[in-house]
């Protein structure tokens, strides 16, 4: 670490890694970890179904693969640059102390070069293999996540995840643009669903790791508001999300498969959100509040909802 590093990280003595002693496999694992592959998986779960809906069936296999490759590179770039910029707070938080930049498995310079290279490769690949609109959307997603969310919003406002989540919504627009070369109202409805899904998905996780965020000085909503206030916001966004999901039925339009899935999955989501609010209103605190129930279900919700998006074009009564 140089004296001019704007984000110095003081590594615990037991966490420091001798960069010169890394084996090839350890190096690859460290770089992959920088891209946050589990987050990428969630993003890509929404891309392929959107492409099916746009094509009203099966899009060309090569196009699906190319879009997934480009989308993975773009998301990996944004996540790596996020790790680079957040390494000073990652070392404080228990949840992030094993990230490669904290342990020293990757140096800040290496991470910065890697993140920028992935971004350039993603945009160039999408532009040359898919189309210019998809490439432009990918570039916009990277820029928004890094410059707007990570550098501006995350450390300054409790609404950080609300607006920062817009970057994750871009995958549906990229998927639609890859198939059609244009954008209509349908992908924007899907964008809205994920945009409204992000707060009730992430705030329960933030409630679980509230102490981490407080120690790092990150004003996530659970840090600056009571559990009751957070739970009320979760319920509000959950209702808005479910209503937005139903909007796709007339706009796409979709058939009964998607409509039934949206209603049933949405009803369970609302039930879990209201249960969280009920526990908060009853004065339940800590682990007994069980915010992770909603967090885990939110992943199931978005996965199954987009499975319904993918299946719906093939089932017509």
N, C-alpha and C positions, 0 to 999 in steps of 0.2 A: 504494500500500500504506500503510495507516495504522499508527500506532505501537501501536495496540491489537490488531492482527491477531495471533491466537494461532498462526498458521502462516506466518510471514514467509518470503518467497521472494526471494532475491537473484538476479536474472536476469543472465546474461552480457550485456555491453554490446551484443553483436551480435544478441542474441535479443529485445531489447525491441521492442515494437510500439506505435506511437502509436495508441491506441484511437480517437482522433477521426478518424484518416485511413483507417479501415477502409471498404472498399466493401461493398455489400450481399452480393455473392457470397462474399467473404472472411469476412464475419460469419456467414453461414449455414454455411459449411464449418467454421468454428471451433466453432460450437455442436454441429454433427453429430459432430465429432471428440470432443467431451466425452462423448458417449453411448457411445463405443467400439463402433461399428457391427459390427465383425468379431466381437466377443464375442456381440452380440445375434443375429447370424446363426446361430451355433452353438446358442444357446438355442432359437431358433425352429425349427431343424431337428428338434428333439425334440417340439415342440408339436403340429404337424399330424398326424404319424403316431399320436401318442397319441390324438388326437381320432378318427382313423379306427378305431383299435382299440376305443375306447369306444362308437362308433356301430355297430360291426360292419359298416362300409361307409362310404358317403359321408355326413358330417354336412351340414347346410344350409350353403351357401356363405357366406351372410351371417354365420353364427355363426363360421365359420373366420376370415373377414376381421376380424370384431369382436374375436375372441380374440387374433389376431395384432397388431392395432392396440393393444389394451390391454396385451398382454405386452411389446410394443416400448416403449411409453411407460414402463412400470414398470421394465424393465431399463435404459432410458436414464436414468431418474431415479436409480436406484441407482449406475450408473456415473458419472454427473455428480457426485453427492455424494461418491463415492469420490475422484474427481479433486480436488475441492475440499479434502477432508481430507488428501490425500496430496501436495499440491503442494510441500510442503517437502522431501520425499524424491524426488519426480519430477525436481526440478532437479539432483539429484546423479547420477541413473542415466542412462547413455547411451541406454538403450532408451526412456526416457520424456521426454527433454529437448525433444522437439518437440510436446509436448502444449500445448493452447491456454493453460492457466494458467501454464505455464512460460515460454512465449514472450511472454506478455502480450497475446495476441490476444483473450482474454476476461479480464475482471477477476474477482477472487474474489467480489465481491458479485453480479455478474451470474451467475456460475456457481451460486452458492448459490440465488438466486431461481429460476433456470432449473430446477435439479434438484428443488427443492421443488414448483414449479409442475407439472412433468411427473408427479411422484408423485401429487399431488392429482388431476390430470386422469386419470391411469391408473385410480386406484381408483374415481373417480366414473363414468368411462366404463364400466368393467367392471360396476359395480353396476347402472347404469341399462340397459345394453344386453345384458349377458350374464346374470349372476346374482350374488347376494350372496356365495356361497361362493368363486367365482373372484376377486371383488374382495378378499375378506378374505385369501385366499392371496397375492395380489399385494402387498398391504400388508405382510403378514408377511415376504415375501421382501425387500422394500425395507428394512424395519426390521432384519432379521437381517444383511443384507449391510453396511449402513452402521453400525449401532450395535454389533453383535457382532463381525463380521469386521474391518471397517476400523478402528473406534475401540478395540477391546479386543484381539482375537486377533493381528492382523497383526504388530504390533511387539513382542509379548510371548512368543510361543511358536512353536516349530518345527512345531507341529501346526496352524498357522494355516490353511493351505490345505485341510487335511482337513475341519475343521468349517466353515470359511468356504464351502466348496463346496456346502454344503447349500442356500444361497440359489439357486444355479444349477439345483438339482434341482427347484425349485418349479414350473417351467414345465410339467412333465408332470402335476403335480397340478392346475394351473390348466386345462390342456387337457382333462383328464378331467372335472373339475368343470363346465366350460363345457358339455359335451355331456350329462352325466347329472344334474348338480345334486347329486351326492353323490360319495363316495370309497369304493372297494373295495380289495381286496388287490392287484389288478393294477397300478394306478398307483403304489402304494408299492414294488412290485418294480422298476418302471422308475426310481423315485426312487433306490432302493438301487443300481441299476446305475450311474447317473450319479454318485452319491455316491462309489462305489468307483472309478469311472473317473477322477475329478478328480485324485487324487494322482499316479497313473502318467502322467497327461497333463501335469500342471504341473511336477512335480519335474524331469523332463528339461530343460524350459525353464529352470528355476531353476539347474540345473547349468551350462547354457550361459552364463547371466548371473549366475553366482555372485559375481563381483567387484562387480557393480552393487549387488546386495543387501547385500553386506558393507559397501560404502562408505556405503550409506544406513542401515545399522544395523538392517536387517530380518532377523530370524533364520529365514529360510527353511531348510529342512532341509539343503540342500547347503552352507550357510554354516557350520553348527554340527556337521556330521557328515562322515565320509569318504565318498568316492565308493562304496566297497563297501557301507557301511551304507545309503546312499541307494538303491543298486541293489537291495539285498535287500528294502527296503521296497517298491520299485516292483514287484518280482516277487510279493511277498505280496499287495499290493492287486490286482494283475493277475489272480492266481488267484481271489481272492474275487469280483472283478468278473465273470469268465467264469462262475463257478458261479452267481452271482446272475442273470445273463442267462438261464441255462438254467432257472431257477426259474419264469420266465414261462410256459414251455411248459405245465405242468399248472395254473398258477394262472389264466391269462387265460381259457380255454386258447387256445393258438396251434397252428397246423398245421405241416406239414413245411417250408414256405418259411422261416418264422422259425427253426425248429429247426436247419435246415442252415446258415443264415446265421450263427447264434449260435456254432455249433461251428467252422465254418471261419474266420470272422473272429476268434473268440477264440483259436484255435490260432495264427494268425499273430501276434496281439498277444503271446501268451505266448512265442513264439519270439523276437520282438524284445526282450522284457523280459529273457529269459534271456541273449540275446546281449549286452545292456548289462551285465548282471552278470558275464558271462564276461570282457568287456574290463576291467571294474573289478578283478576278481580277478587279472587278468594284469598289473596295474599300469599299464595304459594311462591317460593323463591328458590333460587339455586337449581340443583339437579332435579328437584321434584317438579319444577316447572315444565320439564321435558320438551324444550323447544326443538330438539333434534328429531322428534317424531315428525313434525311438519317439514323439517329440512329434508329428511330422507324420502318422505312421501312426495315432496315437490319434484324430486328427480324422477321418481316413478311416473308422476303425472305428466311431465313434459315428454318423457320417452313414449308412453303409451298414446298420448294425444297425437304425436307425430307419426306413430305407427298407423293410427287411424287415418291420418292425412295421406299416407302412402297407399294404404289398402283401398281407400274410398273410390279412386278412379276405376278400379277393377270390378267393383260390385255395384251393380245398378239393378233395381227392381222395377 
